[in-house]
Amino acid sequence: MAQLKQAHKLGFGTAPLGNMFRDIPDDEAKQTVEAAWKHGIRYFDTAPFYGAGLSEIRLGEVLSQYNRDDFVLSTKVGRLVLEEKEEKEGLFGYGRKNKVIDDYSGDATLRSLEESMARLQTDRLDYVYVHDISPDFQGDEWLARFDEARTGAFRELERLKKEGVIQDWGLGVNRTEPIEIAMELEEMQPGISLQATRYNLLNHEHALQRLMPNAEAQGMDVVVGAPFGSGVLVGGAHYDYQEAPQEIVDRVDKMKQIAENHQVNLNAAAIQFSAAHPAVAAVIPGATRPQRIQDNLMALNEKIPADFWKELRSEQLVSSHAPLPGLD
């Protein structure tokens, strides 16, 4: 965990490089990763699921030219990318056509890591997250999938950690419940986890009740993904990777008005909010355009007046229990 905390507080989440929502030209993807490096980003997160390996391939093409000791790299297990092809739709409909299957067994975990390292053109990984063992992806079967991972992926990753092959492991999920359960296991516990949609300006109440205080108490680092709520906080149309409902759009509009009144950029407020909790080791917004990297760095360092945060609280747009930058 120390290695991640020494890296930049702002990392780069590369799900969009898997052609999430749109067909991104290779040159644009490459330039975006290069921009991240140029501006000092040194933590990169990816997964086989992102475009059926496309994100890992694109990331590896750029990072392979740099000294491996100079950056921190994480990917995920729980899904295997097959040679078999199929038509795609949904989140990664524009990704590679390779079929992707769920498999949280120990053997699949080791195979997944080997294939990820090949796509990433690296000989080692720093952090590994068990991907999407949660209700939003697994439905009523999620507890069974969790148990499969507990007896498979968790044990293999714990072994690799003890052997010094990886720095640490945890879960990479959109919901908080799987991480909370994993933290209660007696035989092995995650030292780091990626929480992708439940600690941002629009959705953080539940995480504040259990996940964040427990993580802080147990010393588990939290990496926050999707600080922009999948885009809706910065002018996008998506929230939680779906079309944003009207109630969310209305909430964002209220925040935007308050931000304008205080001459604050809402993207700065979004990043700084997610980064402010003491349990958070890094925030990893995604990007597919080079300029967004610089925008995010500027947002992290923008001066935000305390009165802005106070008004969000008074309007009940953020929890009274949420640590706020420069205020708590």
LINBELSUL-V372564 format. One record per residue. NEAR is the number of other C-alpha atoms within 12 Angstrom. Layout:
near->NEAR
near->NEAR
This chain:
near->29
near->19
near->24
near->34
near->25
near->18
near->24
near->28
near->34
near->44
near->44
near->48
near->45
near->43
near->43
near->44
near->49
near->39
near->36
near->35
near->28
near->20
near->22
near->29
near->20
near->23
near->18
near->22
near->36
near->30
near->27
near->35
near->45
near->33
near->28
near->39
near->32
near->19
near->24
near->23
near->35
near->35
near->41
near->49
near->48
near->48
near->49
near->51
near->44
near->43
near->39
near->42
near->43
near->39
near->45
near->46
near->37
near->43
near->47
near->36
near->25
near->30
near->35
near->27
near->18
near->19
near->14
near->22
near->19
near->22
near->32
near->39
near->43
near->46
near->50
near->49
near->50
near->45
near->40
near->34
near->35
near->23
near->14
near->14
near->15
near->18
near->16
near->20
near->17
near->17
near->26
near->32
near->26
near->27
near->39
near->34
near->25
near->26
near->26
near->29
near->21
near->30
near->33
near->37
near->28
near->27
near->24
near->30
near->38
near->29
near->25
near->41
near->42
near->24
near->30
near->42
near->32
near->23
near->30
near->35
near->25
near->31
near->21
near->28
near->40
near->37
near->43
near->46
near->47
near->53
near->46
near->41
near->42
near->33
near->21
near->23
near->20
near->22
near->14
near->13
near->16
near->24
near->22
near->19
near->30
near->37
near->23
near->25
near->37
near->36
near->23
near->25
near->41
near->43
near->29
near->34
near->44
near->32
near->23
near->25
near->26
near->15
near->12
near->16
near->21
near->29
near->29
near->38
near->45
near->48
near->48
near->41
near->41
near->36
near->34
near->38
near->29
near->40
near->42
near->33
near->26
near->36
near->34
near->20
near->18
near->10
near->14
near->24
near->31
near->40
near->37
near->44
near->48
near->49
near->48
near->43
near->38
near->37
near->47
near->50
near->46
near->41
near->34
near->33
near->25
near->22
near->37
near->28
near->20
near->23
near->37
near->41
near->26
near->25
near->36
near->22
near->15
near->20
near->23
near->35
near->40
near->47
near->51
near->50
near->44
near->44
near->50
near->43
near->42
near->40
near->35
near->35
near->37
near->33
near->19
near->21
near->22
near->26
near->32
near->31
near->27
near->20
near->20
near->23
near->16
near->14
near->14
near->27
near->24
near->17
near->25
near->37
near->21
near->23
near->35
near->29
near->20
near->27
near->28
near->17
near->18
near->22
near->19
near->26
near->31
near->42
near->38
near->36
near->44
near->46
near->43
near->42
near->40
near->47
near->39
near->33
near->34
near->29
near->35
near->40
near->37
near->46
near->46
near->48
near->51
near->42
near->41
near->36
near->26
near->26
near->21
near->24
near->32
near->27
near->26
near->38
near->31
near->21
near->28
near->33
near->24
near->22
near->21
near->31
near->23
near->19
near->21
near->33
near->35
near->26
near->24
near->32
near->22
near->14
near->17
near->19
near->29
near->32
near->27
near->21
near->20
near->36
near->30
near->32
near->28
near->21
near->21
near->15
